[in-house]
Structures are given as C-alpha cells and as structure tokens.
C-alpha cells in the first residue's frame, strides 16, 4: 500500500497494470523454497514498469519472461521487457 501511495504521489502510471485487473496475479519473482515454483505459482510482483503519463500513448506492451525462472541456476526474479513506439 505504501508503494502504491508513492507511485500515485509521484504521478507515475503503472504500465504493467494498465490492462491487467488488480485481482489477477502478476508475478515477477518466485521463491526458491517451492519444490515446483510453476505448479505452486506463489510469488510476488517485485519488478515494475512505471512511466510518466505523457509516455502512456507510446506504450506498446510488456512481456514477463517467466521461462527464465526455469533456467539452470536462475535468478529468483525474471526479466520484464517494456516496448514503446517512439516514432
């Protein structure tokens, strides 16, 4: 809640949540404690893509690279890629 208050106070737009309802899971981190991180699908959203409002029209989408979590010796975070059309 404090994180969201900080985002709102700064006037930032949460680009990852623009088209994803707040009740839908949106994880970028999965613990090493789960034997099968994919089956348990218990994680957190620790990585964010925010922008100023003037960049929202140029936002072309994002991708969470979940498959990276299954690599040999992976990070517990997965890459997040944001795309913008800045022509």
Secondary structure, 3 states (H helix, E strand, C coil): CHHHHHHHHHCEEEHHHCCCCCCCCCCCEECCCCCCHHHHCCEECCCCCEEEHHHHHHEEEEEECHHHHHCCCCCCECCEEEEECCC
